[in-house]
Amino acid sequence: MYRYLSLEWLDALSDEVGRSDALRGLAAEHEIGVTQVVSDGPEGDITYHLQLADGAASFGAGAAFPEDVRMEQDWETAVAVATHRLGAQEAFIKGRIRLIGDQQKLIAAQPVFGALDGVFASVRQHTDYC
């Protein structure tokens, strides 16, 4: 089991993102750097990123470079979205996820996030959200 947002969890997702043909294909059409910041978790504040450009997709610890979009949320929100108890769109509308950066680029990259959810599903079954 991986603890949600631990380095082991980030590494597992990084491996899955790197193996994803769907994300590589989308990275040929989309270029975006997304940073996620989750505050107040069991291990403190965690920053990780998704980067797509030139047919390559990567995921890992730290901020995206270049960073087009930054999303900030607390641990409770991150867990609720990751476990599908709260939809990401609802979390944005309610102000539980703060969005900074190029919103149009984020909207244009929606197919990326659909594919990413499939990648997350492979790790989700081995994740402890406590």
C-alpha positions as CSV (number, residue, x, y, z in Angstrom):
1,M,0.0,0.0,0.0
2,Y,1.1,3.5,-0.7
3,R,0.2,6.4,1.6
4,Y,-1.6,9.1,-0.4
5,L,0.9,11.8,-1.5
6,S,3.9,10.0,0.0
7,L,7.1,9.9,-2.1
8,E,6.3,6.2,-2.8
9,W,2.9,7.2,-4.1
10,L,4.3,9.9,-6.2
11,D,6.9,7.5,-7.6
12,A,4.2,4.9,-8.4
13,L,2.2,7.5,-10.3
14,S,5.3,8.8,-12.1
15,D,6.0,5.2,-13.4
16,E,2.4,4.8,-14.5
17,V,2.4,8.3,-16.3
18,G,5.6,7.4,-18.0
19,R,4.1,4.1,-19.3
20,S,0.8,5.7,-20.5
21,D,0.5,5.7,-24.3
22,A,-2.6,7.8,-23.9
23,L,-0.8,10.6,-22.0
24,R,2.1,10.5,-24.5
25,G,-0.3,10.8,-27.3
26,L,-2.0,13.8,-25.7
27,A,1.4,15.3,-24.9
28,A,1.9,15.6,-28.7
29,E,-1.3,17.8,-28.8
30,H,-1.2,19.6,-25.5
31,E,1.5,21.5,-23.6
32,I,0.8,22.2,-20.0
33,G,2.5,22.3,-16.6
34,V,0.3,21.9,-13.6
35,T,1.4,22.2,-10.0
36,Q,-0.7,20.8,-7.2
37,V,-0.1,22.0,-3.6
38,V,-1.8,20.1,-0.8
39,S,-1.6,21.7,2.6
40,D,-2.0,20.4,6.1
41,G,-1.5,16.7,5.3
42,P,-0.1,14.1,7.7
43,E,3.4,14.8,6.2
44,G,2.9,18.6,6.0
45,D,2.5,20.5,2.8
46,I,3.1,18.5,-0.5
47,T,3.8,19.9,-3.9
48,Y,3.7,17.8,-7.0
49,H,3.3,18.3,-10.8
50,L,2.1,17.0,-14.1
51,Q,4.1,18.2,-17.2
52,L,3.2,17.5,-20.8
53,A,5.1,18.8,-23.8
54,D,6.6,17.5,-27.1
55,G,5.1,14.1,-26.8
56,A,6.3,13.4,-23.3
57,A,4.4,13.3,-20.0
58,S,5.9,13.4,-16.5
59,F,4.6,13.4,-13.0
60,G,6.5,13.9,-9.7
61,A,7.4,15.8,-6.7
62,G,7.9,19.6,-6.8
63,A,6.5,22.3,-9.0
64,A,6.0,22.2,-12.7
65,F,8.4,24.1,-14.9
66,P,7.2,25.9,-16.7
67,E,4.1,26.2,-14.6
68,D,1.0,27.2,-16.4
69,V,-1.5,26.4,-13.6
70,R,-1.3,26.0,-9.9
71,M,-4.0,24.4,-7.8
72,E,-4.0,24.7,-4.0
73,Q,-6.2,22.8,-1.7
74,D,-6.2,21.3,1.8
75,W,-5.7,17.6,2.7
76,E,-9.4,17.0,3.3
77,T,-10.3,18.4,-0.1
78,A,-7.5,16.4,-1.9
79,V,-8.6,13.2,-0.3
80,A,-12.3,13.8,-1.1
81,V,-11.5,14.5,-4.8
82,A,-9.1,11.6,-5.1
83,T,-11.6,9.1,-3.7
84,H,-14.5,10.6,-5.8
85,R,-16.4,11.7,-2.7
86,L,-16.2,15.2,-4.1
87,G,-16.1,16.1,-7.8
88,A,-13.2,18.4,-8.8
89,Q,-15.6,20.8,-10.5
90,E,-17.7,21.1,-7.4
91,A,-14.5,21.7,-5.3
92,F,-13.6,24.6,-7.7
93,I,-17.1,26.1,-7.5
94,K,-17.1,25.9,-3.7
95,G,-13.7,27.5,-3.5
96,R,-12.1,24.5,-1.9
97,I,-9.5,24.3,-4.8
98,R,-7.9,27.6,-5.6
99,L,-6.8,28.0,-9.2
100,I,-3.9,30.3,-10.2
101,G,-2.7,30.7,-13.7
102,D,-4.0,30.1,-17.3
103,Q,-7.5,28.9,-16.9
104,Q,-8.0,28.6,-20.7
105,K,-5.0,26.4,-21.0
106,L,-6.4,24.2,-18.2
107,I,-9.8,24.0,-20.0
108,A,-8.2,23.1,-23.3
109,A,-6.3,20.3,-21.6
110,Q,-9.4,18.5,-20.2
111,P,-8.7,15.3,-22.3
112,V,-5.4,15.1,-20.4
113,F,-7.2,15.0,-17.1
114,G,-9.6,12.3,-18.4
115,A,-6.6,10.1,-19.3
116,L,-4.9,10.9,-16.1
117,D,-7.9,9.6,-14.1
118,G,-7.3,6.3,-15.7
119,V,-3.7,6.3,-14.7
120,F,-4.7,7.2,-11.1
121,A,-7.1,4.3,-11.0
122,S,-4.3,1.8,-11.4
123,V,-2.6,3.2,-8.3
124,R,-5.8,4.1,-6.3
125,Q,-6.5,0.5,-5.5
126,H,-3.1,0.4,-3.7
127,T,-3.5,3.7,-1.8
128,D,-4.2,4.4,1.8
129,Y,-5.9,7.7,2.3
130,C,-5.5,8.0,6.1
